Amino acid sequence: MVFTFKLSYELIDRDVDIDVLIERLGEAGCTDALVGVGHPGRITLDFTRQAHDVLAARASAQADVRRVLPDAKLKEVDVNYFN
């Protein structure tokens, strides 16, 4: 199944170079996400991820993000799914 969901994080380091951050997220496996940085100190990733269930999709996405942003605080999760 394919799941769509949004993960929003509060960044600890507010002076991070966003272009470098987006590049690192892609290298960590987040190529299936659109990245939004419209709010200072926040980053939102809109994922479209294939997995056997929504929990696996969300867990793998969070693990990918955590490799790049280990200190970021998860602030919001919005989950939808479709086949």
HELIX and SHEET records of a PDB file:
HELIX    1   1 ILE A   18  GLU A   27  1                                  10    
HELIX    2   2 VAL A   54  VAL A   68  1                                  15    
SHEET    1   A 4 ALA A  33  GLY A  36  0                                        
SHEET    2   A 4 ARG A  42  GLN A  50 -1                                        
SHEET    3   A 4 VAL A   2  GLU A  10 -1                                        
SHEET    4   A 4 LYS A  73  PHE A  82 -1                                        
END                                                                             
